[in-house]
Amino acid sequence: MNAREFFESVVKPNYDEFVQSQNDIRLLWNVVVSMNTVPEFLVLHRHKYDPLPREVLDAEAAKIRYELDGFADLQFCANTLKHVRKIKGRGAKFELEASSTGLLPDDQSKWSVATYDLVEVVHKAFATLQKEFQKLS
């Protein structure tokens, strides 16, 4: 699956389903995590899907996340959802940065990660992607 196919077959349907049922946390979760994968697809697209070392893929995807409006925030939220807790530091000294355990399925006022409103993050990132995929050749 190439970048456009991923966007059209996975991300856009996930987003559309969420927009139709904005009270379903599962749909919100799906769109956050699937959209967060797009930068890796864009890196591979730019390299014509040739094999890349993991370090190159990660570095270029990180650069894209900071170029695309809203994607650094999206990554922070996606990683927190995927790993349940975002923790700074290592070893005995660590600090909880964010947690997804506070998300309550039936209380949309709790649909946030740290200071990020997940619904706002999703809408901003999707608007950015629509523009990006219009330019994609």
Backbone as JSON, one array per atom type, in Angstrom:
{
  "sequence": "MNAREFFESVVKPNYDEFVQSQNDIRLLWNVVVSMNTVPEFLVLHRHKYDPLPREVLDAEAAKIRYELDGFADLQFCANTLKHVRKIKGRGAKFELEASSTGLLPDDQSKWSVATYDLVEVVHKAFATLQKEFQKLS",
  "N": [[0.86, -1.17, 0.0], [0.63, 2.16, -0.91], [1.41, 5.62, 0.0], [-0.76, 7.35, -0.7], [-2.81, 5.44, -1.05], [-2.95, 4.41, 1.56], [-3.79, 6.7, 2.94], [-6.3, 7.16, 1.66], [-7.62, 4.68, 2.03], [-7.45, 3.96, 4.72], [-6.89, 6.11, 6.65], [-8.63, 8.32, 5.89], [-11.24, 7.03, 5.8], [-11.33, 6.29, 8.56], [-11.31, 8.82, 9.76], [-13.66, 9.95, 8.65], [-15.61, 8.2, 9.7], [-15.3, 8.79, 12.41], [-16.1, 11.5, 12.44], [-18.79, 11.18, 11.83], [-19.68, 9.89, 14.1], [-19.03, 11.29, 16.64], [-19.04, 10.78, 19.32], [-17.84, 8.45, 19.95], [-15.29, 6.91, 21.39], [-13.58, 4.9, 20.52], [-13.46, 5.23, 17.75], [-12.27, 7.73, 17.64], [-9.77, 7.14, 18.79], [-8.8, 5.31, 16.86], [-8.49, 6.98, 14.58], [-6.58, 8.82, 15.45], [-4.28, 7.21, 15.9], [-3.94, 5.99, 13.36], [-3.55, 8.22, 11.66], [-1.16, 9.15, 12.67], [0.7, 7.5, 11.52], [1.1, 8.33, 8.95], [3.34, 10.14, 8.33], [5.56, 8.32, 8.1], [4.78, 6.86, 5.85], [4.88, 8.95, 3.99], [7.62, 9.52, 3.92], [8.6, 7.13, 2.81], [7.31, 7.29, 0.35], [8.59, 9.53, -0.77], [11.07, 8.43, -1.14], [10.6, 6.65, -3.09], [9.73, 4.16, -2.27], [11.9, 2.55, -1.82], [14.05, 0.35, 0.06], [14.88, 1.47, 3.34], [17.17, 2.38, 5.93], [16.21, 1.98, 9.35], [16.87, 4.14, 11.02], [17.05, 6.3, 9.25], [14.45, 6.42, 8.21], [13.01, 7.0, 10.59], [14.19, 9.47, 11.36], [13.6, 11.15, 9.17], [10.82, 11.0, 9.18], [10.3, 12.21, 11.62], [11.12, 14.8, 11.02], [9.22, 15.49, 9.08], [6.93, 15.44, 10.69], [7.27, 17.77, 12.14], [7.13, 19.62, 10.15], [4.55, 19.41, 9.13], [1.6, 20.95, 9.98], [0.33, 20.59, 13.16], [1.12, 17.97, 13.54], [3.2, 17.26, 15.3], [1.94, 17.53, 17.74], [-0.06, 15.63, 17.35], [1.49, 13.28, 17.24], [2.51, 13.16, 19.86], [0.1, 12.74, 21.25], [-0.78, 10.31, 20.05], [1.3, 8.54, 20.74], [1.01, 8.54, 23.49], [-1.54, 7.4, 23.74], [-1.04, 4.87, 22.58], [0.93, 3.8, 24.27], [-0.05, 4.09, 26.79], [1.03, 5.59, 28.96], [2.99, 8.53, 29.05], [6.2, 9.09, 29.79], [8.74, 11.02, 31.24], [12.27, 10.94, 31.59], [14.46, 8.47, 33.11], [15.16, 5.33, 34.77], [15.34, 5.44, 38.33], [14.45, 8.01, 38.68], [11.77, 9.51, 37.36], [9.19, 11.18, 35.54], [5.76, 11.58, 35.21], [4.4, 12.47, 32.23], [2.14, 12.46, 30.61], [-1.03, 10.74, 30.4], [-3.19, 8.18, 29.21], [-5.09, 7.04, 30.7], [-6.98, 8.6, 31.89], [-8.96, 9.13, 30.07], [-12.31, 8.98, 29.54], [-14.78, 6.9, 28.31], [-17.5, 7.73, 28.12], [-17.5, 10.42, 28.64], [-16.9, 13.17, 27.09], [-15.65, 15.5, 27.79], [-13.4, 14.72, 29.01], [-11.67, 13.86, 27.07], [-8.81, 14.24, 26.5], [-5.25, 14.61, 26.26], [-2.69, 15.29, 28.29], [-2.29, 18.65, 27.78], [-3.67, 18.69, 25.43], [-6.55, 18.72, 23.46], [-8.07, 16.02, 22.19], [-9.93, 15.82, 20.08], [-9.75, 18.3, 18.78], [-7.06, 18.17, 17.99], [-7.17, 16.06, 16.14], [-8.88, 17.09, 14.11], [-7.39, 19.31, 13.21], [-4.99, 18.09, 12.32], [-6.01, 16.43, 10.31], [-7.01, 18.29, 8.45], [-4.61, 19.41, 7.63], [-3.46, 17.14, 6.41], [-5.2, 16.73, 4.25], [-4.57, 18.91, 2.59], [-1.89, 18.31, 2.11], [-2.04, 15.86, 0.71], [-3.33, 16.66, -1.58], [-1.31, 17.92, -2.91], [0.45, 15.85, -3.33], [2.25, 13.89, -5.58]],
  "CA": [[0.0, 0.0, 0.0], [1.44, 3.37, -0.94], [0.95, 6.68, 0.89], [-2.1, 7.77, -1.09], [-3.73, 4.34, -0.73], [-3.11, 4.38, 3.02], [-4.63, 7.84, 3.3], [-7.66, 6.97, 1.14], [-8.23, 3.42, 2.48], [-7.41, 3.79, 6.17], [-7.01, 7.36, 7.42], [-9.84, 9.07, 5.55], [-12.43, 6.35, 6.36], [-11.32, 6.41, 10.03], [-11.71, 10.19, 10.09], [-15.07, 10.11, 8.3], [-16.41, 7.47, 10.69], [-15.28, 9.56, 13.66], [-16.92, 12.69, 12.27], [-20.19, 10.75, 11.86], [-19.99, 9.42, 15.46], [-18.01, 11.95, 17.46], [-19.14, 10.37, 20.72], [-17.28, 7.1, 20.04], [-13.86, 7.04, 21.68], [-12.84, 3.93, 19.71], [-13.22, 5.85, 16.45], [-11.27, 8.78, 17.86], [-8.49, 6.44, 19.0], [-8.36, 4.77, 15.57], [-8.03, 8.02, 13.67], [-5.33, 9.38, 15.99], [-3.17, 6.27, 15.67], [-3.69, 5.79, 11.93], [-2.97, 9.45, 11.11], [0.22, 9.28, 13.13], [1.55, 6.66, 10.67], [1.25, 8.96, 7.64], [4.69, 10.62, 8.02], [6.41, 7.23, 7.62], [4.37, 6.6, 4.46], [5.38, 10.04, 3.14], [9.06, 9.3, 3.74], [8.77, 6.04, 1.84], [6.89, 7.81, -0.96], [9.66, 10.4, -1.27], [12.2, 7.58, -1.51], [10.09, 5.71, -4.1], [9.5, 2.88, -1.59], [13.13, 1.77, -1.7], [14.36, 0.03, 1.46], [15.6, 2.51, 4.08], [17.51, 2.03, 7.31], [15.23, 2.46, 10.33], [17.29, 5.45, 11.52], [16.7, 7.29, 8.23], [12.99, 6.52, 8.21], [12.59, 7.69, 11.81], [14.66, 10.86, 11.33], [12.85, 11.91, 8.18], [9.43, 11.08, 9.65], [10.28, 13.24, 12.67], [11.19, 16.1, 10.34], [7.9, 15.72, 8.48], [5.97, 15.75, 11.76], [7.42, 19.17, 12.53], [6.76, 20.43, 8.99], [3.1, 19.35, 8.97], [0.92, 21.64, 11.06], [-0.45, 19.76, 14.06], [1.57, 16.58, 13.62], [3.99, 17.02, 16.52], [0.92, 17.32, 18.78], [-0.69, 14.34, 17.05], [2.4, 12.2, 17.64], [2.5, 13.11, 21.32], [-1.16, 12.1, 21.66], [-0.8, 8.92, 19.59], [2.22, 7.75, 21.56], [0.41, 8.39, 24.82], [-2.61, 6.42, 23.62], [-0.47, 3.54, 22.31], [1.76, 3.3, 25.37], [-0.84, 4.37, 27.98], [1.64, 6.66, 29.74], [4.16, 9.21, 28.48], [7.03, 9.32, 30.96], [10.04, 11.64, 31.02], [13.3, 10.46, 32.5], [14.8, 7.04, 33.13], [15.61, 4.78, 36.04], [14.59, 5.73, 39.55], [13.84, 9.33, 38.58], [10.96, 9.71, 36.18], [8.06, 12.07, 35.75], [4.63, 11.32, 34.33], [4.12, 13.62, 31.37], [0.74, 12.36, 30.16], [-1.59, 9.41, 30.52], [-4.49, 8.0, 28.56], [-6.01, 6.38, 31.63], [-8.03, 9.54, 32.29], [-9.98, 9.22, 29.03], [-13.51, 8.24, 29.92], [-15.55, 6.69, 27.09], [-18.79, 8.41, 28.11], [-17.34, 11.82, 29.05], [-16.06, 13.82, 26.09], [-14.86, 16.57, 28.41], [-12.15, 14.09, 29.47], [-10.95, 13.35, 25.91], [-7.6, 15.02, 26.31], [-3.98, 14.04, 26.68], [-1.96, 16.46, 28.81], [-3.05, 19.87, 27.47], [-4.22, 18.56, 24.08], [-7.9, 18.22, 23.22], [-7.88, 15.05, 21.11], [-10.8, 16.12, 18.94], [-9.13, 19.42, 18.07], [-5.83, 17.67, 17.37], [-7.56, 15.25, 14.98], [-9.4, 17.95, 13.04], [-6.28, 20.12, 12.69], [-4.08, 17.21, 11.57], [-6.66, 15.96, 9.09], [-7.03, 19.42, 7.5], [-3.25, 19.47, 7.11], [-3.27, 16.01, 5.5], [-5.95, 16.95, 3.01], [-3.76, 19.82, 1.77], [-0.67, 17.6, 1.73], [-2.33, 14.84, -0.29], [-3.68, 17.34, -2.83], [-0.03, 18.24, -3.57], [1.23, 14.64, -3.54], [2.23, 13.37, -6.98]],
  "C": [[0.9, 1.23, 0.0], [0.79, 4.46, -0.05], [-0.47, 7.12, 0.57], [-3.13, 6.69, -0.76], [-3.99, 4.24, 0.76], [-4.03, 5.51, 3.48], [-6.09, 7.58, 2.89], [-8.37, 5.75, 1.74], [-8.31, 3.26, 4.0], [-7.7, 5.1, 6.9], [-8.32, 8.08, 7.14], [-11.1, 8.35, 6.04], [-12.49, 6.41, 7.9], [-11.8, 7.79, 10.45], [-13.21, 10.38, 9.82], [-15.99, 9.4, 9.29], [-16.45, 8.24, 12.01], [-16.18, 10.79, 13.55], [-18.41, 12.35, 12.35], [-20.63, 10.32, 13.27], [-18.97, 9.99, 16.44], [-18.12, 11.65, 18.95], [-18.56, 8.99, 20.95], [-15.76, 7.19, 20.2], [-13.02, 6.05, 20.87], [-12.51, 4.53, 18.35], [-12.2, 6.98, 16.55], [-9.88, 8.18, 17.99], [-7.93, 5.94, 17.67], [-7.82, 5.84, 14.65], [-6.74, 8.66, 14.17], [-4.15, 8.47, 15.63], [-2.9, 6.08, 14.18], [-3.09, 7.04, 11.29], [-1.51, 9.61, 11.5], [1.19, 8.47, 12.27], [1.86, 7.32, 9.33], [2.66, 9.49, 7.38], [5.65, 9.53, 7.54], [6.07, 6.88, 6.17], [4.9, 7.7, 3.53], [6.88, 9.94, 2.91], [9.29, 8.23, 2.68], [8.36, 6.48, 0.44], [8.0, 8.66, -1.58], [10.88, 9.6, -1.73], [11.78, 6.48, -2.48], [9.99, 4.27, -3.57], [10.72, 1.96, -1.6], [13.36, 1.45, -0.22], [15.2, 1.14, 2.1], [16.01, 1.97, 5.44], [16.49, 2.66, 8.27], [15.57, 3.87, 10.82], [16.9, 6.56, 10.55], [15.19, 7.5, 8.21], [12.5, 7.31, 9.42], [12.96, 9.17, 11.79], [13.85, 11.7, 10.35], [11.37, 12.03, 8.56], [9.3, 12.14, 10.74], [10.31, 14.63, 12.05], [9.84, 16.45, 9.72], [6.88, 16.1, 9.54], [6.08, 17.2, 12.21], [7.12, 20.12, 11.37], [5.24, 20.5, 8.82], [2.41, 19.94, 10.2], [0.06, 20.67, 11.87], [0.08, 18.35, 14.27], [2.51, 16.28, 14.79], [3.03, 16.75, 17.68], [0.25, 15.96, 18.6], [0.2, 13.18, 17.51], [2.45, 12.05, 19.15], [1.25, 12.38, 21.8], [-1.2, 10.62, 21.27], [0.11, 8.04, 20.44], [1.67, 7.54, 22.97], [-0.71, 7.36, 24.78], [-2.03, 5.01, 23.46], [0.24, 2.96, 23.51], [1.15, 3.56, 26.75], [-0.28, 5.54, 28.8], [2.83, 7.23, 28.99], [4.98, 9.64, 29.68], [8.35, 9.96, 30.53], [11.02, 11.04, 32.01], [13.47, 8.96, 32.44], [15.16, 6.63, 34.56], [14.72, 5.17, 37.19], [13.89, 7.09, 39.47], [13.08, 9.46, 37.27], [9.77, 10.57, 36.56], [6.97, 11.74, 34.74], [4.33, 12.58, 33.55], [2.67, 13.63, 30.91], [0.29, 10.92, 30.31], [-2.91, 9.35, 29.77], [-5.49, 7.34, 29.49], [-7.13, 7.3, 32.09], [-9.12, 9.71, 31.26], [-11.17, 8.36, 29.44], [-14.41, 8.12, 28.7], [-16.84, 7.52, 27.0], [-18.71, 9.88, 28.52], [-16.36, 12.53, 28.13], [-15.24, 14.96, 26.67], [-13.53, 16.04, 28.93], [-11.32, 13.53, 28.31], [-9.76, 14.24, 25.59], [-6.4, 14.23, 26.8], [-3.11, 15.23, 27.03], [-2.82, 17.69, 28.5], [-3.74, 19.82, 26.12], [-5.64, 18.0, 24.09], [-7.81, 17.31, 22.0], [-8.72, 15.35, 19.87], [-10.22, 17.27, 18.12], [-7.87, 18.99, 17.34], [-6.15, 16.9, 16.09], [-8.03, 16.14, 13.82], [-8.28, 18.78, 12.41], [-5.35, 19.26, 11.83], [-4.73, 16.73, 10.27], [-6.73, 17.06, 8.04], [-5.66, 19.58, 6.85], [-3.02, 18.36, 6.09], [-4.01, 16.2, 4.19], [-5.16, 17.85, 2.06], [-2.52, 19.08, 1.24], [-0.94, 16.59, 0.62], [-2.84, 15.44, -1.6], [-2.42, 17.66, -3.62], [0.76, 16.99, -3.97], [1.11, 14.12, -4.97], [2.45, 11.88, -6.99]]
}
